[in-house]
Amino acid sequence: MDKTRSQVLAESARKGVAAGVATAATVTAGVIIGWPAAVVAAVPTALIGWRWWKHRAENGIKF
């Protein structure tokens, strides 16, 4: 079943917030714990960010 445009935009907003929170957590881990923790935390952050960008591209949402 297809989603409405408003549902797609709401999902994009949720994914964008998740990507932003993950990025902030990675930076915080890097500052507080050190760069090795930031490197480890960057992997899932990059994955979440990639999924958000891909979702926006697949649904024709402009930046």
N, C-alpha and C positions, 0 to 999 in steps of 0.2 A: 504494500500500500504506500502510495506516495505521500510525502509530507507537504503541508502547505508552506508558503513562503515565510510566514511568521514563525512557524515551528522550526524551519531551517535557520532563520536568523537567531532565534532563541538558543538553539543548539550551538550555533557558532559563538554566541556570547558566552555560554557556559564553558566551551572549550578554550576560548580566549582568556577567560578568568583563570582557568586551571593552568594554562601555559604561563600566565603572568605570575601566579603564586609559585609555581615551580621554579621560575627564573629567580624570583626574589629569595626563595629558600636556598637555591644554589649559591647565590652571591653571599647570603648571610653565612652559610656554611664555610665558604671560602675565607671570609673575613674573620670569623670567630675561631674556626678549627684549623684552617690552613688550606693551601692550594691542593694537596692530595685529596682532601674531602670534596673540594669543589670539582675536581676532575671526575671523581666517581659519581657525584650527583649530577654532573652535566649530561651524562648518558640518558637517563630517563627524561630529563628536561628537554633535551633535543628531540626525543621521540614524541613527547607530548606536543611540542611546538610544531613538529613536522605534520602530525595528524591534524592540527588546527589549520595550518596552511593548506594542506591537501583538501580538507573539508571545504574551505572557502573557495579554492580553485574549482573543485568539482561542481559546486553549486552556483558558480558565477557571481560570487560576492566580491565586490571591489574593495580595495583597501583604502 
